[in-house]
Amino acid sequence: MQAVFLDYDSASSTDLDLTSLKRVVPNLTLYDGSNPREVALRLRDAAVVLVDQTAIPREALAAAPQLRLISLAGTGYDKVDVVAAREFGIAVTHVRGYCTTSVVQQVWSLILSLTQRLSAYREYATDGSWAKFGPVNVRAQPIRELAGRTLGIVGWGDLGSGVAKIGEAFGMQILVANRVGGAPVAGRVPLDELLARADVLSLHCPLTPATRLLIGTRELALMKSDAVLINTARGGLVDSAALAAALRAGRLGGAGIDVLPQEPPVDGDPLLDPSIPNLIVTPHVAWAALESRQRSFDEMAANIADFLAGGRRGRVV
């Protein structure tokens, strides 16, 4: 049975153990990456395809008569045409919960960096300003304690609840938003109320038609002027131009962004302007701790083995 990994290099730089994968698919060919033309060619004779971030469109699936399973290295499956996969009888599996610890760690790295104004104070200490001008004017870059403040969570899964647990350890009050378009749930609040009350807002919901551009000009205007926005979920949840404008105008205290609507941002993005104040942008690495990536590979192997045995572990389609 022929198996291919379309973009092995995006998940591993030869630093992961492939034993579990090669046990279930011994005839596994690894490709560092695959452009659209190569995707179609490499799927043509494969029975199992492993993929991290490469798009798999309908045309490639239609030209892959041997393909039985698409095994995703992550949770999101928006880059695979799952409607076509179902139509062609191709199973799709994904992995969940593999990177919770890594993402929670990244979220809090961003929150603490922004709250402590680490970038600004590091620059002041190292660019000669400290030596030349003496003690910094801390009122210009105010540091806030987290204890007693409000952490708003949008998306109450493993990631949202994991972030909230650390927030509680800092003494923060936790607010959880009702699901967008869903029925009210006891103990949760409408999104608009959460936006108005949150000192820190962290997004952990999937990107759907209902959540696309969830945070735009109107929503940012509801937030406190010193609030911090964190997005490690999907770039399409936030209107980049609106966020950039809010930060420049001082209508928001800061933002930590690990995801953009287009990745890589070959067409640019408003948030990539280094002059925007109190903004940290990272290149979608919240999931990327070594332990998380190894866990992903082992979970893929378990999904493939279960599929071959007739099971439905990790199935999306």
NUBAKOL-655381 format. One record per residue (C-alpha): residue number from 1; x, y, z. Coordinates in Angstrom, 2 decimals, m for minus. Example, Ala and Ser with C-alpha at 12.3 -4.5 7.8 and 13.67 -1.06 7.14 Angstrom:
2
<r nulum="1" x="12.30" y="m4.50" z="7.80"/>
<r nulum="2" x="13.67" y="m1.06" z="7.14"/>
***
This chain:
317
<r nulum="1" x="0.00" y="0.00" z="0.00"/>
<r nulum="2" x="1.57" y="3.26" z="m1.12"/>
<r nulum="3" x="1.49" y="6.23" z="1.26"/>
<r nulum="4" x="2.84" y="9.75" z="0.81"/>
<r nulum="5" x="3.43" y="12.64" z="3.20"/>
<r nulum="6" x="2.89" y="15.77" z="1.09"/>
<r nulum="7" x="4.56" y="18.33" z="3.36"/>
<r nulum="8" x="6.68" y="16.53" z="5.89"/>
<r nulum="9" x="9.01" y="19.51" z="6.33"/>
<r nulum="10" x="6.21" y="21.73" z="7.67"/>
<r nulum="11" x="5.75" y="19.42" z="10.65"/>
<r nulum="12" x="9.25" y="18.03" z="11.18"/>
<r nulum="13" x="12.80" y="19.07" z="10.45"/>
<r nulum="14" x="14.05" y="15.49" z="10.87"/>
<r nulum="15" x="13.62" y="15.93" z="14.61"/>
<r nulum="16" x="10.68" y="13.54" z="15.07"/>
<r nulum="17" x="10.53" y="9.77" z="15.50"/>
<r nulum="18" x="8.72" y="8.16" z="12.54"/>
<r nulum="19" x="8.59" y="4.68" z="14.04"/>
<r nulum="20" x="4.85" y="4.70" z="14.73"/>
<r nulum="21" x="4.01" y="5.93" z="11.22"/>
<r nulum="22" x="6.31" y="3.52" z="9.40"/>
<r nulum="23" x="4.88" y="0.67" z="11.43"/>
<r nulum="24" x="1.41" y="1.22" z="9.96"/>
<r nulum="25" x="2.48" y="2.45" z="6.49"/>
<r nulum="26" x="5.91" y="0.93" z="5.78"/>
<r nulum="27" x="5.86" y="2.14" z="2.19"/>
<r nulum="28" x="5.81" y="5.84" z="3.14"/>
<r nulum="29" x="7.37" y="8.45" z="0.86"/>
<r nulum="30" x="8.22" y="11.78" z="2.47"/>
<r nulum="31" x="8.09" y="15.02" z="0.51"/>
<r nulum="32" x="9.38" y="18.24" z="2.05"/>
<r nulum="33" x="6.54" y="20.13" z="0.35"/>
<r nulum="34" x="4.17" y="19.88" z="m2.60"/>
<r nulum="35" x="2.94" y="22.58" z="m4.93"/>
<r nulum="36" x="m0.56" y="22.24" z="m6.48"/>
<r nulum="37" x="0.70" y="20.38" z="m9.54"/>
<r nulum="38" x="2.78" y="18.03" z="m7.41"/>
<r nulum="39" x="m0.19" y="17.31" z="m5.11"/>
<r nulum="40" x="m2.17" y="15.87" z="m8.02"/>
<r nulum="41" x="0.79" y="13.80" z="m9.24"/>
<r nulum="42" x="1.65" y="12.43" z="m5.81"/>
<r nulum="43" x="m1.93" y="11.49" z="m4.97"/>
<r nulum="44" x="m2.48" y="9.68" z="m8.25"/>
<r nulum="45" x="m1.14" y="6.30" z="m7.11"/>
<r nulum="46" x="m1.39" y="6.69" z="m3.33"/>
<r nulum="47" x="m3.77" y="4.79" z="m1.08"/>
<r nulum="48" x="m3.02" y="6.91" z="2.00"/>
<r nulum="49" x="m1.94" y="10.55" z="2.04"/>
<r nulum="50" x="m0.56" y="12.30" z="5.11"/>
<r nulum="51" x="m0.73" y="16.08" z="5.10"/>
<r nulum="52" x="m0.14" y="18.99" z="7.42"/>
<r nulum="53" x="m0.99" y="22.31" z="5.73"/>
<r nulum="54" x="m1.08" y="21.65" z="1.99"/>
<r nulum="55" x="m4.41" y="22.17" z="0.22"/>
<r nulum="56" x="m6.06" y="19.15" z="m1.38"/>
<r nulum="57" x="m8.74" y="20.30" z="m3.84"/>
<r nulum="58" x="m11.47" y="18.38" z="m5.62"/>
<r nulum="59" x="m9.47" y="18.10" z="m8.85"/>
<r nulum="60" x="m6.63" y="16.27" z="m7.10"/>
<r nulum="61" x="m9.06" y="13.90" z="m5.38"/>
<r nulum="62" x="m10.89" y="13.16" z="m8.63"/>
<r nulum="63" x="m7.60" y="12.10" z="m10.21"/>
<r nulum="64" x="m6.62" y="9.74" z="m7.34"/>
<r nulum="65" x="m8.53" y="6.47" z="m7.93"/>
<r nulum="66" x="m6.49" y="4.49" z="m5.38"/>
<r nulum="67" x="m6.86" y="6.99" z="m2.55"/>
<r nulum="68" x="m8.65" y="5.62" z="0.51"/>
<r nulum="69" x="m7.57" y="7.89" z="3.37"/>
<r nulum="70" x="m6.38" y="11.44" z="4.00"/>
<r nulum="71" x="m4.70" y="11.63" z="7.40"/>
<r nulum="72" x="m4.30" y="15.18" z="8.69"/>
<r nulum="73" x="m1.50" y="16.13" z="11.07"/>
<r nulum="74" x="m3.61" y="18.81" z="12.74"/>
<r nulum="75" x="m7.14" y="19.59" z="13.84"/>
<r nulum="76" x="m8.33" y="21.92" z="11.08"/>
<r nulum="77" x="m9.51" y="20.40" z="7.82"/>
<r nulum="78" x="m10.53" y="23.49" z="5.86"/>
<r nulum="79" x="m7.77" y="22.96" z="3.29"/>
<r nulum="80" x="m9.22" y="19.62" z="2.22"/>
<r nulum="81" x="m12.32" y="19.50" z="0.04"/>
<r nulum="82" x="m14.22" y="17.25" z="2.41"/>
<r nulum="83" x="m17.38" y="17.41" z="0.30"/>
<r nulum="84" x="m15.48" y="15.92" z="m2.62"/>
<r nulum="85" x="m13.78" y="13.39" z="m0.34"/>
<r nulum="86" x="m17.16" y="12.16" z="0.88"/>
<r nulum="87" x="m18.44" y="12.01" z="m2.69"/>
<r nulum="88" x="m15.46" y="9.92" z="m3.81"/>
<r nulum="89" x="m15.58" y="7.63" z="m0.77"/>
<r nulum="90" x="m12.29" y="8.89" z="0.69"/>
<r nulum="91" x="m12.02" y="8.91" z="4.47"/>
<r nulum="92" x="m10.52" y="11.94" z="6.25"/>
<r nulum="93" x="m9.09" y="11.85" z="9.77"/>
<r nulum="94" x="m7.65" y="14.56" z="11.96"/>
<r nulum="95" x="m6.00" y="14.78" z="15.38"/>
<r nulum="96" x="m7.35" y="16.70" z="18.34"/>
<r nulum="97" x="m5.78" y="17.85" z="21.58"/>
<r nulum="98" x="m2.23" y="17.12" z="20.48"/>
<r nulum="99" x="m1.01" y="20.71" z="20.88"/>
<r nulum="100" x="m3.09" y="21.99" z="23.79"/>
<r nulum="101" x="m0.12" y="22.46" z="26.10"/>
<r nulum="102" x="1.92" y="24.17" z="23.40"/>
<r nulum="103" x="m0.87" y="26.57" z="22.39"/>
<r nulum="104" x="m1.73" y="27.46" z="25.98"/>
<r nulum="105" x="1.96" y="28.18" z="26.56"/>
<r nulum="106" x="2.04" y="30.48" z="23.51"/>
<r nulum="107" x="m1.14" y="32.29" z="24.54"/>
<r nulum="108" x="0.29" y="33.10" z="27.92"/>
<r nulum="109" x="3.65" y="34.07" z="26.45"/>
<r nulum="110" x="1.80" y="36.66" z="24.37"/>
<r nulum="111" x="m0.41" y="37.84" z="27.22"/>
<r nulum="112" x="2.51" y="38.27" z="29.60"/>
<r nulum="113" x="4.75" y="39.90" z="26.98"/>
<r nulum="114" x="2.06" y="42.46" z="26.15"/>
<r nulum="115" x="0.97" y="43.05" z="29.73"/>
<r nulum="116" x="4.54" y="43.52" z="30.94"/>
<r nulum="117" x="5.42" y="45.59" z="27.82"/>
<r nulum="118" x="8.51" y="43.43" z="27.37"/>
<r nulum="119" x="9.30" y="44.55" z="23.82"/>
<r nulum="120" x="9.25" y="48.24" z="24.71"/>
<r nulum="121" x="11.31" y="47.84" z="27.86"/>
<r nulum="122" x="13.80" y="45.50" z="26.22"/>
<r nulum="123" x="14.37" y="48.13" z="23.51"/>
<r nulum="124" x="14.80" y="50.87" z="26.12"/>
<r nulum="125" x="17.39" y="48.80" z="27.94"/>
<r nulum="126" x="19.40" y="47.76" z="24.88"/>
<r nulum="127" x="19.23" y="50.72" z="22.45"/>
<r nulum="128" x="21.20" y="53.04" z="24.72"/>
<r nulum="129" x="18.17" y="54.89" z="26.09"/>
<r nulum="130" x="18.56" y="53.56" z="29.62"/>
<r nulum="131" x="22.20" y="54.61" z="29.81"/>
<r nulum="132" x="21.52" y="57.99" z="28.21"/>
<r nulum="133" x="18.23" y="59.03" z="29.80"/>
<r nulum="134" x="18.16" y="57.07" z="33.05"/>
<r nulum="135" x="15.04" y="55.52" z="34.60"/>
<r nulum="136" x="12.23" y="54.93" z="32.16"/>
<r nulum="137" x="8.91" y="56.76" z="32.37"/>
<r nulum="138" x="6.80" y="53.75" z="33.30"/>
<r nulum="139" x="3.61" y="55.73" z="32.81"/>
<r nulum="140" x="4.30" y="55.82" z="29.07"/>
<r nulum="141" x="4.26" y="52.01" z="28.91"/>
<r nulum="142" x="2.02" y="51.01" z="31.84"/>
<r nulum="143" x="2.36" y="47.54" z="33.29"/>
<r nulum="144" x="m0.82" y="45.97" z="34.66"/>
<r nulum="145" x="m1.32" y="43.15" z="37.14"/>
<r nulum="146" x="m3.56" y="40.35" z="35.91"/>
<r nulum="147" x="m5.03" y="39.49" z="39.30"/>
<r nulum="148" x="m8.61" y="40.70" z="39.59"/>
<r nulum="149" x="m8.94" y="41.41" z="35.87"/>
<r nulum="150" x="m11.23" y="39.62" z="33.42"/>
<r nulum="151" x="m10.19" y="37.00" z="30.88"/>
<r nulum="152" x="m12.71" y="36.47" z="28.09"/>
<r nulum="153" x="m12.67" y="33.16" z="26.21"/>
<r nulum="154" x="m14.34" y="32.60" z="22.84"/>
<r nulum="155" x="m14.38" y="28.87" z="22.13"/>
<r nulum="156" x="m14.72" y="26.60" z="25.15"/>
<r nulum="157" x="m12.85" y="23.46" z="24.09"/>
<r nulum="158" x="m9.59" y="22.00" z="25.36"/>
<r nulum="159" x="m7.67" y="25.12" z="24.34"/>
<r nulum="160" x="m10.07" y="27.68" z="25.76"/>
<r nulum="161" x="m10.44" y="25.83" z="29.03"/>
<r nulum="162" x="m6.67" y="25.28" z="29.22"/>
<r nulum="163" x="m6.02" y="29.00" z="28.85"/>
<r nulum="164" x="m8.71" y="29.74" z="31.44"/>
<r nulum="165" x="m7.08" y="27.40" z="33.96"/>
<r nulum="166" x="m3.86" y="29.41" z="33.86"/>
<r nulum="167" x="m5.89" y="32.62" z="34.09"/>
<r nulum="168" x="m7.48" y="31.38" z="37.28"/>
<r nulum="169" x="m4.00" y="30.73" z="38.70"/>
<r nulum="170" x="m3.22" y="34.41" z="38.08"/>
<r nulum="171" x="m6.38" y="35.35" z="39.98"/>
<r nulum="172" x="m8.38" y="36.41" z="36.95"/>
<r nulum="173" x="m12.13" y="36.26" z="36.54"/>
<r nulum="174" x="m13.12" y="34.00" z="33.63"/>
<r nulum="175" x="m15.91" y="34.84" z="31.19"/>
<r nulum="176" x="m16.95" y="32.43" z="28.42"/>
<r nulum="177" x="m18.88" y="33.58" z="25.38"/>
<r nulum="178" x="m21.97" y="31.84" z="24.09"/>
<r nulum="179" x="m21.35" y="30.05" z="20.82"/>
<r nulum="180" x="m21.95" y="32.39" z="17.91"/>
<r nulum="181" x="m25.39" y="31.61" z="16.50"/>
<r nulum="182" x="m26.00" y="28.97" z="19.17"/>
<r nulum="183" x="m28.49" y="28.74" z="21.99"/>
<r nulum="184" x="m27.58" y="30.49" z="25.27"/>
<r nulum="185" x="m25.76" y="28.27" z="27.77"/>
<r nulum="186" x="m25.97" y="28.73" z="31.52"/>
<r nulum="187" x="m22.89" y="30.42" z="32.90"/>
<r nulum="188" x="m21.89" y="31.97" z="29.58"/>
<r nulum="189" x="m22.48" y="35.48" z="28.27"/>
<r nulum="190" x="m23.30" y="37.03" z="24.89"/>
<r nulum="191" x="m20.25" y="37.94" z="22.84"/>
<r nulum="192" x="m20.94" y="41.69" z="22.98"/>
<r nulum="193" x="m21.10" y="41.59" z="26.76"/>
<r nulum="194" x="m17.88" y="39.61" z="26.94"/>
<r nulum="195" x="m16.11" y="42.09" z="24.65"/>
<r nulum="196" x="m17.15" y="45.02" z="26.83"/>
<r nulum="197" x="m16.02" y="43.35" z="30.05"/>
<r nulum="198" x="m12.82" y="41.54" z="29.06"/>
<r nulum="199" x="m9.38" y="42.90" z="29.89"/>
<r nulum="200" x="m7.86" y="40.05" z="27.91"/>
<r nulum="201" x="m9.71" y="38.37" z="25.03"/>
<r nulum="202" x="m8.47" y="35.02" z="23.73"/>
<r nulum="203" x="m9.97" y="33.37" z="20.63"/>
<r nulum="204" x="m10.20" y="29.58" z="20.37"/>
<r nulum="205" x="m13.18" y="28.97" z="18.09"/>
<r nulum="206" x="m13.10" y="27.38" z="14.61"/>
<r nulum="207" x="m13.38" y="29.41" z="11.43"/>
<r nulum="208" x="m16.88" y="28.96" z="10.03"/>
<r nulum="209" x="m19.22" y="31.17" z="8.01"/>
<r nulum="210" x="m20.67" y="32.33" z="11.33"/>
<r nulum="211" x="m17.29" y="33.23" z="12.86"/>
<r nulum="212" x="m15.49" y="34.69" z="9.85"/>
<r nulum="213" x="m14.47" y="38.30" z="10.71"/>
<r nulum="214" x="m15.93" y="37.75" z="14.17"/>
<r nulum="215" x="m13.79" y="40.60" z="15.48"/>
<r nulum="216" x="m14.07" y="43.70" z="13.29"/>
<r nulum="217" x="m14.45" y="47.44" z="13.69"/>
<r nulum="218" x="m17.74" y="47.23" z="15.61"/>
<r nulum="219" x="m16.49" y="44.56" z="18.00"/>
<r nulum="220" x="m13.16" y="46.28" z="18.65"/>
<r nulum="221" x="m15.06" y="49.47" z="19.50"/>
<r nulum="222" x="m16.88" y="47.57" z="22.25"/>
<r nulum="223" x="m13.62" y="46.57" z="23.94"/>
<r nulum="224" x="m11.79" y="48.51" z="26.63"/>
<r nulum="225" x="m9.09" y="50.84" z="25.35"/>
<r nulum="226" x="m6.44" y="48.98" z="27.38"/>
<r nulum="227" x="m7.69" y="45.45" z="26.59"/>
<r nulum="228" x="m5.46" y="42.85" z="24.96"/>
<r nulum="229" x="m6.59" y="40.61" z="22.08"/>
<r nulum="230" x="m4.99" y="37.20" z="21.49"/>
<r nulum="231" x="m5.68" y="35.11" z="18.39"/>
<r nulum="232" x="m4.02" y="31.69" z="18.07"/>
<r nulum="233" x="m7.04" y="30.09" z="16.37"/>
<r nulum="234" x="m7.63" y="31.14" z="12.75"/>
<r nulum="235" x="m6.62" y="34.35" z="11.01"/>
<r nulum="236" x="m10.01" y="34.79" z="9.38"/>
<r nulum="237" x="m11.63" y="35.42" z="12.75"/>
<r nulum="238" x="m10.16" y="38.93" z="12.90"/>
<r nulum="239" x="m10.36" y="41.84" z="10.47"/>
<r nulum="240" x="m6.65" y="42.66" z="10.14"/>
<r nulum="241" x="m7.17" y="46.19" z="8.86"/>
<r nulum="242" x="m9.61" y="47.04" z="11.64"/>
<r nulum="243" x="m7.24" y="45.69" z="14.29"/>
<r nulum="244" x="m4.29" y="47.59" z="12.85"/>
<r nulum="245" x="m6.34" y="50.81" z="12.87"/>
<r nulum="246" x="m7.49" y="50.27" z="16.46"/>
<r nulum="247" x="m3.94" y="49.72" z="17.69"/>
<r nulum="248" x="m2.59" y="52.76" z="15.85"/>
<r nulum="249" x="m5.35" y="54.94" z="17.26"/>
<r nulum="250" x="m4.81" y="53.70" z="20.82"/>
<r nulum="251" x="m8.29" y="52.21" z="20.97"/>
<r nulum="252" x="m6.86" y="48.86" z="22.09"/>
<r nulum="253" x="m4.09" y="48.09" z="24.54"/>
<r nulum="254" x="m2.33" y="45.42" z="22.51"/>
<r nulum="255" x="m2.66" y="42.28" z="20.43"/>
<r nulum="256" x="m0.85" y="38.96" z="20.08"/>
<r nulum="257" x="m1.51" y="37.31" z="16.71"/>
<r nulum="258" x="m0.20" y="33.87" z="15.69"/>
<r nulum="259" x="m2.46" y="33.39" z="12.66"/>
<r nulum="260" x="m3.30" y="35.42" z="9.55"/>
<r nulum="261" x="m6.04" y="35.01" z="6.93"/>
<r nulum="262" x="m3.45" y="34.04" z="4.31"/>
<r nulum="263" x="m0.54" y="31.85" z="5.33"/>
<r nulum="264" x="2.17" y="32.43" z="4.31"/>
<r nulum="265" x="1.11" y="36.07" z="3.77"/>
<r nulum="266" x="2.50" y="36.32" z="0.23"/>
<r nulum="267" x="0.07" y="39.13" z="m0.57"/>
<r nulum="268" x="0.94" y="41.01" z="2.60"/>
<r nulum="269" x="m1.27" y="41.81" z="5.58"/>
<r nulum="270" x="m2.00" y="45.06" z="7.45"/>
<r nulum="271" x="m0.70" y="43.53" z="10.68"/>
<r nulum="272" x="2.81" y="43.00" z="9.28"/>
<r nulum="273" x="3.63" y="46.71" z="9.54"/>
<r nulum="274" x="6.35" y="46.90" z="12.23"/>
<r nulum="275" x="5.30" y="50.43" z="13.18"/>
<r nulum="276" x="2.02" y="49.23" z="14.74"/>
<r nulum="277" x="2.33" y="49.71" z="18.52"/>
<r nulum="278" x="1.88" y="46.98" z="21.11"/>
<r nulum="279" x="1.50" y="44.22" z="18.53"/>
<r nulum="280" x="3.25" y="40.85" z="18.44"/>
<r nulum="281" x="2.83" y="38.72" z="15.32"/>
<r nulum="282" x="4.26" y="35.19" z="15.12"/>
<r nulum="283" x="4.16" y="32.87" z="12.06"/>
<r nulum="284" x="1.59" y="30.28" z="13.21"/>
<r nulum="285" x="3.88" y="28.49" z="15.66"/>
<r nulum="286" x="1.66" y="28.14" z="18.74"/>
<r nulum="287" x="1.23" y="24.42" z="18.00"/>
<r nulum="288" x="4.89" y="23.75" z="17.21"/>
<r nulum="289" x="6.51" y="22.51" z="20.43"/>
<r nulum="290" x="8.57" y="19.38" z="19.79"/>
<r nulum="291" x="6.40" y="17.30" z="22.09"/>
<r nulum="292" x="3.22" y="18.43" z="20.37"/>
<r nulum="293" x="4.52" y="17.61" z="16.91"/>
<r nulum="294" x="5.61" y="14.14" z="18.01"/>
<r nulum="295" x="2.21" y="13.59" z="19.57"/>
<r nulum="296" x="0.62" y="14.60" z="16.26"/>
<r nulum="297" x="2.61" y="11.98" z="14.33"/>
<r nulum="298" x="1.75" y="9.26" z="16.85"/>
<r nulum="299" x="m1.93" y="10.22" z="16.71"/>
<r nulum="300" x="m1.85" y="10.09" z="12.90"/>
<r nulum="301" x="m0.39" y="6.60" z="13.11"/>
<r nulum="302" x="m3.14" y="5.52" z="15.51"/>
<r nulum="303" x="m5.80" y="6.97" z="13.18"/>
<r nulum="304" x="m4.37" y="5.17" z="10.15"/>
<r nulum="305" x="m4.07" y="1.86" z="12.01"/>
<r nulum="306" x="m7.65" y="2.14" z="13.22"/>
<r nulum="307" x="m8.90" y="2.98" z="9.70"/>
<r nulum="308" x="m7.14" y="m0.04" z="8.24"/>
<r nulum="309" x="m8.81" y="m2.17" z="10.90"/>
<r nulum="310" x="m12.25" y="m0.81" z="9.93"/>
<r nulum="311" x="m12.61" y="1.79" z="12.69"/>
<r nulum="312" x="m13.56" y="5.46" z="12.70"/>
<r nulum="313" x="m10.97" y="6.95" z="15.05"/>
<r nulum="314" x="m10.44" y="10.65" z="14.36"/>
<r nulum="315" x="m12.82" y="10.59" z="11.44"/>
<r nulum="316" x="m14.06" y="13.82" z="9.86"/>
<r nulum="317" x="m15.48" y="12.06" z="6.79"/>
***
